[in-house]
């Protein structure tokens, strides 16, 4: 049976504290969803959807999981605060018309979400954070087995091209360590597993 992935979500922390997260400038023209594996672009450091290949710890390796959707910015970090100038004029997802005598100003409808050129990321390099994702093997549904914890704890992440979400892939052994079953799913139904990132495979921030 083919896999149907869902967004990767934070599940818990080992300490009981909040998940480690940061907001980074978003690279231009990104359209990834919440719960996507993300990396940093080598050219300008903007957050991009991970390409799925680099797991060396270098730039281009995963930095974490997005907790906000990308905004398809026209340029990298558009509207983000700059050094020594913390207020640069926030953009908005919806603007209209023009503002008299203010060429760079925008009219923003009441309630429209502001966009500061950045996107939120749950940090992969934090050893305290545990994530939850669908389990599969090379595109196919895989049922949970307790033996997974002793026979195949290291797996990878693969994109489900049907919906652009990522799943834990037992067909790879390069990126994540499975640490348990997500008890919110009965065995054989949703089949989510808990995992942490392998420190040598991700970009340390």
Secondary structure as GFF3:
##gff-version 3
##sequence-region A 1 205
A	DSSP	beta_strand	9	13	.	.	.	ID=ss1
A	DSSP	beta_strand	21	25	.	.	.	ID=ss2
A	DSSP	beta_strand	37	40	.	.	.	ID=ss3
A	DSSP	beta_strand	47	49	.	.	.	ID=ss4
A	DSSP	beta_strand	64	66	.	.	.	ID=ss5
A	DSSP	beta_strand	91	92	.	.	.	ID=ss6
A	DSSP	beta_strand	114	115	.	.	.	ID=ss7
A	DSSP	beta_strand	118	123	.	.	.	ID=ss8
A	DSSP	beta_strand	129	137	.	.	.	ID=ss9
A	DSSP	beta_strand	140	141	.	.	.	ID=ss10
A	DSSP	alpha_helix	148	151	.	.	.	ID=ss11
A	DSSP	beta_strand	154	160	.	.	.	ID=ss12
A	DSSP	beta_strand	165	169	.	.	.	ID=ss13
A	DSSP	beta_strand	176	181	.	.	.	ID=ss14
A	DSSP	beta_strand	192	197	.	.	.	ID=ss15
###
